[in-house]
Amino acid sequence: MAGRTVRAEQVSATRELILATAERLFAEHGVYAVSNRQVSEAAGQGNNAAVGYHFGTKADLVRAIIRKHAALIEEIRARLLAGIGDSTDVRDWVDCLVRPVPEHLAALGSPTWYARFCAQVMTDPALRQIMAEESLASPSMRQIVEGVRRCLPELPAEVKAERGDMVRHLVVHVSAERERALAENTPTPRANWDDAATGLVDAVVGMWLAPVTRGSRIT
């Protein structure tokens, strides 16, 4: 029994080391620029097939990294949701949408790699789909998305879809750029992650509530 416990602990520690190493390498170089063998070597694994043994494919590894952070992010979302109740203020719902990841990154300390990892994942359609699936598997995220939609003014479907894409890119890439600046010890516009989240909320609310210029393709 003791031997099995020790073995299980060793496997768990190896998995965590591989996940942390892969997250860092993917964040810094891009997901497809880094091979599973390079991840195994950087994680100090004598067996170059360690990544495949523990996780399977590259896509499986990406999904595992996302899930590694998901539980803690979900706790933050749930707490923020509990604080707004049945609010009809779009800013309250956007706050619940935007703030969890910056708050999570602040709790991790510096340096972090998750924001840059997410930005790299967003550049690939197949991997982006994994992130979307994992995100929408969260009941609180589905509740937040519905809350935002319920509080928005009437918008043409094309505009709503367009602004949804803009919001995703803004939140992901602004967070990634801040994370990179912190890792490189360069100045940032905001003093901390909480202030950065506030700035993002301001921008996202403004984006959603901006006027719509009627063009030939918007009805």
ZATI-144772 format. One record per residue (C-alpha): residue in three letters; x negated, y, z; residue number from 1. Coordinates in steps of 0.05 Angstrom, whole numbers, plus 5000, padded with zeros to 4 digits. Layout:
! residues N
ALA,X,Y,Z,NUM
...
//
This chain:
! residues 219
MET,5000,5000,5000,1
ALA,4944,5048,5019,2
GLY,4908,5033,4954,3
ARG,4971,5047,4913,4
THR,4981,5113,4950,5
VAL,4910,5135,4937,6
ARG,4917,5115,4864,7
ALA,4982,5154,4857,8
GLU,4949,5215,4888,9
GLN,4890,5210,4840,10
VAL,4937,5205,4780,11
SER,4976,5265,4805,12
ALA,4913,5306,4815,13
THR,4888,5287,4745,14
ARG,4954,5307,4714,15
GLU,4952,5374,4749,16
LEU,4881,5387,4727,17
ILE,4897,5370,4655,18
LEU,4958,5416,4657,19
ALA,4919,5474,4686,20
THR,4862,5464,4636,21
ALA,4909,5459,4576,22
GLU,4948,5520,4597,23
ARG,4884,5561,4601,24
LEU,4855,5536,4535,25
PHE,4921,5544,4498,26
ALA,4929,5614,4526,27
GLU,4860,5636,4505,28
HIS,4853,5601,4437,29
GLY,4923,5579,4413,30
VAL,4958,5513,4420,31
TYR,4936,5482,4353,32
ALA,4866,5509,4357,33
VAL,4853,5464,4417,34
SER,4852,5388,4410,35
ASN,4875,5339,4463,36
ARG,4803,5314,4464,37
GLN,4778,5385,4480,38
VAL,4828,5390,4537,39
SER,4805,5323,4565,40
GLU,4732,5343,4561,41
ALA,4744,5412,4593,42
ALA,4784,5377,4649,43
GLY,4723,5333,4663,44
GLN,4756,5269,4641,45
GLY,4709,5214,4619,46
ASN,4763,5185,4575,47
ASN,4776,5231,4516,48
ALA,4845,5200,4508,49
ALA,4866,5223,4578,50
VAL,4915,5275,4552,51
GLY,4951,5224,4509,52
TYR,4951,5173,4565,53
HIS,4982,5221,4616,54
PHE,5027,5263,4571,55
GLY,5034,5236,4501,56
THR,5035,5285,4443,57
LYS,5015,5358,4440,58
ALA,5089,5377,4443,59
ASP,5098,5334,4505,60
LEU,5039,5370,4538,61
VAL,5069,5438,4521,62
ARG,5136,5417,4550,63
ALA,5101,5393,4614,64
ILE,5066,5460,4623,65
ILE,5132,5497,4616,66
ARG,5165,5450,4666,67
LYS,5107,5460,4715,68
HIS,5127,5532,4722,69
ALA,5202,5524,4712,70
ALA,5222,5504,4783,71
LEU,5190,5565,4816,72
ILE,5218,5612,4763,73
GLU,5287,5581,4772,74
GLU,5284,5595,4847,75
ILE,5272,5669,4833,76
ARG,5329,5671,4783,77
ALA,5377,5639,4832,78
ARG,5358,5689,4886,79
LEU,5367,5749,4839,80
LEU,5433,5722,4814,81
ALA,5459,5714,4885,82
GLY,5443,5787,4897,83
ILE,5486,5815,4840,84
GLY,5550,5776,4848,85
ASP,5601,5793,4795,86
SER,5566,5857,4773,87
THR,5591,5891,4710,88
ASP,5526,5932,4703,89
VAL,5484,5907,4645,90
ARG,5421,5929,4682,91
ASP,5434,5880,4739,92
TRP,5438,5823,4690,93
VAL,5377,5846,4651,94
ASP,5339,5850,4716,95
CYS,5356,5776,4729,96
LEU,5333,5760,4658,97
VAL,5267,5798,4658,98
ARG,5241,5798,4729,99
PRO,5231,5723,4747,100
VAL,5169,5711,4704,101
PRO,5131,5774,4725,102
GLU,5148,5758,4798,103
HIS,5124,5687,4788,104
LEU,5059,5712,4757,105
ALA,5048,5760,4815,106
ALA,5056,5703,4864,107
LEU,5004,5661,4827,108
GLY,4951,5714,4836,109
SER,4899,5733,4783,110
PRO,4877,5708,4734,111
THR,4938,5674,4706,112
TRP,4949,5644,4637,113
TYR,5022,5628,4633,114
ALA,5045,5693,4599,115
ARG,4992,5685,4545,116
PHE,5009,5611,4538,117
CYS,5082,5631,4525,118
ALA,5061,5682,4474,119
GLN,5021,5629,4436,120
VAL,5079,5580,4439,121
MET,5125,5633,4410,122
THR,5084,5637,4347,123
ASP,5102,5566,4326,124
PRO,5174,5549,4306,125
ALA,5172,5478,4333,126
LEU,5140,5496,4399,127
ARG,5185,5557,4405,128
GLN,5244,5510,4401,129
ILE,5217,5470,4459,130
MET,5213,5533,4501,131
ALA,5284,5553,4481,132
GLU,5310,5483,4499,133
GLU,5276,5484,4567,134
SER,5300,5555,4582,135
LEU,5372,5540,4565,136
ALA,5370,5476,4606,137
SER,5371,5523,4666,138
PRO,5442,5535,4691,139
SER,5421,5603,4719,140
MET,5392,5624,4652,141
ARG,5456,5606,4617,142
GLN,5494,5646,4669,143
ILE,5449,5706,4659,144
VAL,5454,5704,4583,145
GLU,5530,5702,4589,146
GLY,5528,5759,4640,147
VAL,5488,5803,4594,148
ARG,5535,5789,4535,149
ARG,5596,5804,4577,150
CYS,5569,5873,4597,151
LEU,5545,5895,4529,152
PRO,5585,5943,4485,153
GLU,5614,5915,4422,154
LEU,5558,5903,4372,155
PRO,5559,5873,4302,156
ALA,5536,5801,4304,157
GLU,5475,5817,4262,158
VAL,5454,5872,4309,159
LYS,5465,5828,4370,160
ALA,5421,5773,4341,161
GLU,5368,5823,4319,162
ARG,5364,5855,4387,163
GLY,5362,5788,4421,164
ASP,5300,5772,4381,165
MET,5270,5839,4398,166
VAL,5282,5828,4472,167
ARG,5248,5760,4471,168
HIS,5187,5787,4435,169
LEU,5182,5849,4479,170
VAL,5186,5811,4545,171
VAL,5138,5755,4523,172
HIS,5085,5797,4490,173
VAL,5084,5856,4539,174
SER,5075,5806,4595,175
ALA,5019,5771,4557,176
GLU,4983,5836,4543,177
ARG,4986,5856,4616,178
GLU,4961,5787,4637,179
ARG,4903,5793,4588,180
ALA,4885,5862,4613,181
LEU,4884,5837,4685,182
ALA,4840,5778,4666,183
GLU,4792,5826,4632,184
ASN,4795,5879,4687,185
THR,4819,5933,4640,186
PRO,4869,5987,4659,187
THR,4943,5973,4654,188
PRO,5001,6023,4648,189
ARG,5034,5997,4711,190
ALA,5002,5985,4779,191
ASN,5031,5916,4792,192
TRP,5076,5862,4764,193
ASP,5137,5890,4800,194
ASP,5129,5958,4767,195
ALA,5115,5925,4700,196
ALA,5180,5886,4706,197
THR,5217,5951,4721,198
GLY,5188,5982,4658,199
LEU,5209,5922,4618,200
VAL,5280,5924,4646,201
ASP,5284,5998,4628,202
ALA,5262,5982,4557,203
VAL,5308,5922,4548,204
VAL,5369,5960,4574,205
GLY,5353,6017,4527,206
MET,5346,5969,4470,207
TRP,5413,5935,4483,208
LEU,5450,6000,4492,209
ALA,5417,6038,4435,210
PRO,5464,6067,4382,211
VAL,5475,6028,4318,212
THR,5459,6064,4253,213
ARG,5508,6039,4202,214
GLY,5475,6012,4140,215
SER,5499,5976,4078,216
ARG,5488,5908,4110,217
ILE,5520,5923,4177,218
THR,5596,5920,4180,219
//
